[in-house]
Amino acid sequence: MKIALLQCNTVTGDVAGNAERILAAAREAAAQGADLCVTPELALCGAAPGSYLRAEDFAEGCKAGLQMLADALKDGPPLLVGAPVASVYASGLLSNAAILVQKGRWSVVSRKVYQTYGQDSEARFFDRGVSCGILALDGWRLGVVLCQESATEDGAFWKTQYASGHNPLMELVQRGVDAIVHMAAVPFSKGVQRLSEQMLSHVAARHHVHLFSVNMVGGNDSRVYNGQSLAFDPTGQILARGKAFAEDVLLVDTAGSGGIVHPRPACLPEAIWDALTLGVRDFVHKCGLEKAIVALSGGMDSALVLCVAVEALGADNVTAVLMPSPYSSEGSVTDALGLAENLGVRTVTLPIAPVMESFSAALAPGLDLFGTFPGDTTFENLQARIRGVIVSSLANRARALVLNTGNKSECAVGYSTLYGDTVGALGVIADLTKTEVYTLAGWYNHHRQAAIIPQAIFDKAPSAELRPGQKDADSLPPYDVLDPVLESLIFAGQAAAQPQDADEDLRREVRRKLFAAEFKRRQEPLALHISRMPFGTGWQVPVAGRYRMP
C-alpha cells in the first residue's frame, strides 16, 4: 500500500481555502500513485479553532467543505481528513472526527476520545468521543485515531485509560489491525520530536503494526507546528519522515523501500530558529499583512528579533526603529546601525529627548501632587512608553505589525514597562530565557558564518539604558544565576531540578517577583511557544494573590 501523509499549513477558520490546499496536496499524492491520503487532525478547519466552533454556520461550512472535497476527488484515491462534524451523541456539541472521503461521498470513521473537559482548551466544544474506527482498504485493516497529546505528557494517549473508559490504542490493537493511522496536531516544543519518535517506534514494535503519524505544520497564533510526519514498520524501524517546519506530501510505500526520511534539525538552536521564523511568517501573513517593525536598541534581544524578522519576512518588509534617549550610549546606536546594515534593513532614527521634555512639562502639575520617593521609576517608564507610542504609530502608517522584543526572563520577574516595551502584536522571543537568547544568537552567527550580530552586542552588559550607567544587574541577579532558578520554579513538578547552589533567599525573592508580575503577563502580547511551560497556557497564577506560607 502507498499512503500519502499530507502535511498541510492550514489557516484556522478558512475552511474554503483549507479545502483547496488539501485538494491540491491530494492531487499531488494521486499523481504519485497514492492508495490513501491522510491529513492531520482538524486540517479542514485549521488548528485550535476555539470559539469559531460556536458560530452557527461553522459546522455547516465544514460539511460543505467535505462535500467539495468529495466531489473533486470522486475519481481519486480515498482521503482521510480531520474535521469537526455535528455530534450524534451529545446535543449542541461537535465531534472532532476523522472523515473518509471516497467515491463522491464522505462518512465519519473515527471520533477523537477526550480525557476530561478540563485538560484541553477545546474539549468543551466536542463530545467525549466513542470510537476509534477501523477502515478496511485493499486488504488492510487500518485503525484510525486522532490525538493531540505529545510524548512529554506521561504517555497519556498511549498508556492511560481515559475517564470516559476508553484506551484508544489498546481498543484498536485488541480489535485487530494491521496498521495505525495517527492524525495529530502536536505543537513544537523543545525536545519533543525525538521523544515522540521514540514513543511511536516503541508502539509500532510492541504491537507489531505499521504506524503512520501525520502532524500539522505552520504557525497558528502562539503555537507552531513542526510537521515531521512519521511512518514506522512493525519492527519499529522508521520508514519515512516529513520535512521539518515546511509543507510536504510524504508518500510511504509499505511494499517497497518506504519513503523519504527527511533530516531533523541538526541541533536544538536550529529547531528553535526554524520554529520562530515560521511562527513570525505565518502570524504576519495570516493576519493579512506583509510588514513588521522592530524597535532596535543595540541590545541582544532586539538584535535577535530583527534577525528572525528578516529571515521570516525578507529585509524589504522589515523596518528597524532607533529611539535613543539622552542616556543611550554611542555604542548602542552604532551597534544597532551596524546590525541593520549587515541585514540590509531600512532604519529610521527618532531621538526621544524632545518628547521626554514635553511629557515632563505636561505631567509636572499632576506629579507634584504625589511628591517623590526613593526608587521612583516614573521617568524611566516614561521613556519606554514614549517608544511604544512611536513604534505603534509607525506601524499604523506602514500597515505593519510591531514585533515585541521581550524575553522570558524579563517577563517572568516583571522587568518590563506596561504599555511601553510590552507593546507589540507578537512576542517573538517571549518563551526564551535571556541565556537562551544569547545561545540562539551565537548559533545564528555561526550558521551564517559571519558576525551578522556585531560582537560588541555579545560583549556589552545587558542594559535598558534608562539612566546614566544603568545595568540589568542593578535590579536582577546575573542571568546565568537567575535563569536556572526561574526554570526550576516555572517547571516545578516537571522534573526540573533545583539548582544545587541556589541561595534559598534568592529563590524566595525570585518566586515573589515571578508571582507578583502576573498582572503584567496578562497584558503582554501573544508569545510564540517553544517550551513545555510557556506563560499563558498551562501557567496559571492569580493576579490579585499573595503567596505567603507560615
DARALIN-V806289 format. One record per residue. N is the residue number from 0. RES is the residue in one small letter. OMEGA is omega in whole degrees, -180 to 180 (NA if undefined). Layout:
# DARALIN-V806289
n/res/omega
N/RES/OMEGA
N/RES/OMEGA
This chain:
# DARALIN-V806289
n/res/omega
0/m/175
1/k/-180
2/i/179
3/a/177
4/l/-173
5/l/-177
6/q/-172
7/c/174
8/n/-175
9/t/180
10/v/-176
11/t/179
12/g/-177
13/d/-176
14/v/180
15/a/180
16/g/180
17/n/177
18/a/178
19/e/179
20/r/180
21/i/179
22/l/180
23/a/180
24/a/179
25/a/178
26/r/176
27/e/179
28/a/179
29/a/179
30/a/178
31/q/176
32/g/-178
33/a/175
34/d/180
35/l/175
36/c/-178
37/v/175
38/t/172
39/p/174
40/e/176
41/l/-178
42/a/-175
43/l/-178
44/c/-178
45/g/-175
46/a/172
47/a/-178
48/p/175
49/g/-175
50/s/167
51/y/-177
52/l/178
53/r/-178
54/a/-173
55/e/-175
56/d/-174
57/f/179
58/a/178
59/e/177
60/g/177
61/c/176
62/k/179
63/a/177
64/g/178
65/l/180
66/q/176
67/m/178
68/l/-180
69/a/-180
70/d/-176
71/a/-174
72/l/-175
73/k/178
74/d/-177
75/g/179
76/p/176
77/p/-180
78/l/169
79/l/-176
80/v/177
81/g/-178
82/a/172
83/p/176
84/v/-179
85/a/179
86/s/174
87/v/-176
88/y/-176
89/a/-177
90/s/177
91/g/179
92/l/176
93/l/170
94/s/171
95/n/-163
96/a/167
97/a/-174
98/i/174
99/l/176
100/v/-174
101/q/174
102/k/175
103/g/-179
104/r/174
105/w/-179
106/s/-179
107/v/177
108/v/-174
109/s/178
110/r/-177
111/k/177
112/v/179
113/y/180
114/q/178
115/t/180
116/y/-173
117/g/-172
118/q/179
119/d/-175
120/s/-179
121/e/-177
122/a/-178
123/r/180
124/f/-171
125/f/171
126/d/-174
127/r/-176
128/g/-175
129/v/-175
130/s/165
131/c/-165
132/g/177
133/i/-180
134/l/176
135/a/-176
136/l/176
137/d/178
138/g/179
139/w/169
140/r/-175
141/l/174
142/g/-174
143/v/-177
144/v/176
145/l/-175
146/c/177
147/q/-177
148/e/177
149/s/-177
150/a/-177
151/t/-175
152/e/175
153/d/179
154/g/-171
155/a/-175
156/f/-170
157/w/-172
158/k/-167
159/t/172
160/q/-175
161/y/179
162/a/179
163/s/179
164/g/-176
165/h/163
166/n/-169
167/p/-177
168/l/-176
169/m/177
170/e/179
171/l/-178
172/v/-178
173/q/178
174/r/176
175/g/178
176/v/176
177/d/-178
178/a/174
179/i/174
180/v/-172
181/h/-178
182/m/-168
183/a/169
184/a/-175
185/v/-180
186/p/175
187/f/172
188/s/-175
189/k/174
190/g/-173
191/v/-175
192/q/-179
193/r/178
194/l/179
195/s/180
196/e/179
197/q/-179
198/m/-178
199/l/177
200/s/179
201/h/-180
202/v/-180
203/a/-178
204/a/-176
205/r/-177
206/h/175
207/h/178
208/v/165
209/h/178
210/l/-180
211/f/-177
212/s/-179
213/v/-176
214/n/180
215/m/175
216/v/175
217/g/177
218/g/177
219/n/-175
220/d/-177
221/s/-173
222/r/173
223/v/180
224/y/-171
225/n/180
226/g/-179
227/q/175
228/s/-169
229/l/172
230/a/-180
231/f/174
232/d/-175
233/p/174
234/t/-178
235/g/178
236/q/179
237/i/178
238/l/-176
239/a/174
240/r/-179
241/g/179
242/k/177
243/a/175
244/f/179
245/a/176
246/e/-177
247/d/167
248/v/-173
249/l/-179
250/l/-179
251/v/180
252/d/-176
253/t/-179
254/a/-178
255/g/-175
256/s/-180
257/g/-179
258/g/-180
259/i/174
260/v/179
261/h/-178
262/p/168
263/r/171
264/p/-172
265/a/-178
266/c/-179
267/l/178
268/p/178
269/e/179
270/a/178
271/i/178
272/w/180
273/d/180
274/a/-178
275/l/-179
276/t/177
277/l/-180
278/g/178
279/v/-178
280/r/-177
281/d/179
282/f/-179
283/v/-176
284/h/-179
285/k/170
286/c/177
287/g/-178
288/l/-178
289/e/-167
290/k/178
291/a/177
292/i/179
293/v/173
294/a/-172
295/l/-173
296/s/-171
297/g/177
298/g/-173
299/m/-176
300/d/-179
301/s/177
302/a/-179
303/l/179
304/v/178
305/l/179
306/c/178
307/v/-178
308/a/179
309/v/178
310/e/-175
311/a/-169
312/l/-175
313/g/-176
314/a/-178
315/d/-177
316/n/-178
317/v/175
318/t/176
319/a/-178
320/v/177
321/l/-177
322/m/-177
323/p/174
324/s/176
325/p/-178
326/y/179
327/s/179
328/s/177
329/e/-180
330/g/179
331/s/180
332/v/-179
333/t/177
334/d/180
335/a/179
336/l/178
337/g/177
338/l/-179
339/a/178
340/e/179
341/n/-178
342/l/-178
343/g/-176
344/v/175
345/r/179
346/t/170
347/v/-178
348/t/-177
349/l/179
350/p/-175
351/i/-179
352/a/180
353/p/-180
354/v/177
355/m/180
356/e/180
357/s/178
358/f/-180
359/s/179
360/a/-178
361/a/-176
362/l/-171
363/a/-178
364/p/180
365/g/-178
366/l/180
367/d/179
368/l/-171
369/f/180
370/g/180
371/t/178
372/f/-179
373/p/178
374/g/179
375/d/-178
376/t/-175
377/t/-174
378/f/172
379/e/179
380/n/179
381/l/179
382/q/-179
383/a/-178
384/r/174
385/i/179
386/r/178
387/g/178
388/v/-176
389/i/-177
390/v/178
391/s/179
392/s/178
393/l/179
394/a/176
395/n/-177
396/r/-176
397/a/-173
398/r/-176
399/a/174
400/l/174
401/v/176
402/l/-178
403/n/-173
404/t/-179
405/g/178
406/n/-174
407/k/179
408/s/179
409/e/179
410/c/-176
411/a/-174
412/v/177
413/g/-180
414/y/-178
415/s/-179
416/t/176
417/l/-180
418/y/177
419/g/179
420/d/170
421/t/180
422/v/174
423/g/178
424/a/-174
425/l/175
426/g/-172
427/v/-176
428/i/-174
429/a/176
430/d/174
431/l/173
432/t/180
433/k/178
434/t/179
435/e/177
436/v/179
437/y/179
438/t/-179
439/l/178
440/a/177
441/g/176
442/w/-177
443/y/178
444/n/179
445/h/-180
446/h/180
447/r/-179
448/q/179
449/a/178
450/a/179
451/i/171
452/i/-175
453/p/-179
454/q/180
455/a/179
456/i/175
457/f/-170
458/d/-174
459/k/176
460/a/179
461/p/-178
462/s/173
463/a/179
464/e/-179
465/l/176
466/r/-177
467/p/176
468/g/-176
469/q/177
470/k/177
471/d/-177
472/a/175
473/d/-175
474/s/-174
475/l/170
476/p/174
477/p/-174
478/y/179
479/d/172
480/v/-177
481/l/-171
482/d/177
483/p/178
484/v/177
485/l/-180
486/e/-178
487/s/179
488/l/-177
489/i/-178
490/f/-179
491/a/-179
492/g/180
493/q/174
494/a/174
495/a/-174
496/a/174
497/q/179
498/p/-175
499/q/-176
500/d/-178
501/a/177
502/d/-176
503/e/177
504/d/177
505/l/-179
506/r/179
507/r/-180
508/e/177
509/v/178
510/r/177
511/r/179
512/k/-178
513/l/-178
514/f/-178
515/a/-176
516/a/-176
517/e/-179
518/f/177
519/k/-177
520/r/-180
521/r/-176
522/q/-178
523/e/-176
524/p/169
525/l/180
526/a/172
527/l/-175
528/h/177
529/i/180
530/s/179
531/r/-180
532/m/174
533/p/174
534/f/175
535/g/180
536/t/178
537/g/-178
538/w/180
539/q/178
540/v/177
541/p/176
542/v/-177
543/a/180
544/g/177
545/r/-178
546/y/-176
547/r/-179
548/m/179
549/p/NA
